[in-house]
Amino acid sequence: MFKSWGYTVDDSKYLQLECERQALEKYVNGNDELGKLDKYGQRISIRVSIPRKDTGEMVSYITGWMVPQNGKIKLNTPYGGQ
């Protein structure tokens, strides 16, 4: 997916930090979608948008997170769907 948008392994740190930045901002503002709640915590989905490196056009995808009892979100699925 990222390769088809013009990214390489050299961009992995940028992609990680941008995903984390957007997810935290959206989580704090309540811009997430609740999923399954179980003994491990609350699953949430957060849509992340990045510019295609090859064209500059924005693309977005869904990331999957877990919110344990301490409230600190943890990335479980970097790409959970379009």
N, C-alpha and C positions, 0 to 999 in steps of 0.2 A: 504494500500500500504506500508506504513512505517513499520507496524507490520510484514508484510511478508518479509521484508528485515532485520528483527532482531532488530528493534528499539522499544522502549517503550516510555511511557509518560515522563520518566526521561530524555530522549534524546531531548525533544522538544526545549529547549533553543539552544542546539548545532545546530539542524536542521534549526531553524529560523535564527541564526546568519550566518550559512554557506550559506543559500539561499540568504540572503541579501548581503553578501560579494561577492559572485559570480555574482549576478545580477548587482550590482553597477559596478564591474570591466568590465563586458561584455557590459553594457550600455555605459560606458565612452569610450570603445574601438569600439563601433558601432557593436557589435556582438549580435544584437537583430533583431527581425522580426517585421516589421510594420503591424499593424492591422487597425481597423476602426478609423477614425478621426471624431470627432463630437464636439459639444459645450462643452463637459466635458473634452476633451483632446485627446491625441493620445494613442491608445492601442498598447502595444508591447508585444511580447512573448520572453522569454529568457529561454534557456535550461540550467538546473542545473544538475550537476553530483555529486553523493555522493557514498562512498563505502558502500556496503551491510555490515551491522554489523555482520551478521552471517557467511559470506564467504570472505569478503574483495573485492569481484568483484565489479567493478564500474557499477552503474545504473544511468540513466538520465531520466529526465522528464521535461516537459514544464511548466513554470510559467507564469501567466498573470499579466501584470502591466499596470498602467495608468500614462501617463505623462501630467500633467496639464500645464497651461501656464507658471507657474513658473519654470518648468523643473525638479522639484524634483519627482522622480518616487515613486509610491505607489503600493504596492502589492494588487491586487484585487482577484487573483485566485492562491492559493498556488500550486494547481495541475490542469493544463489545458490539460493534455494529455501526452502520452508517446513519 
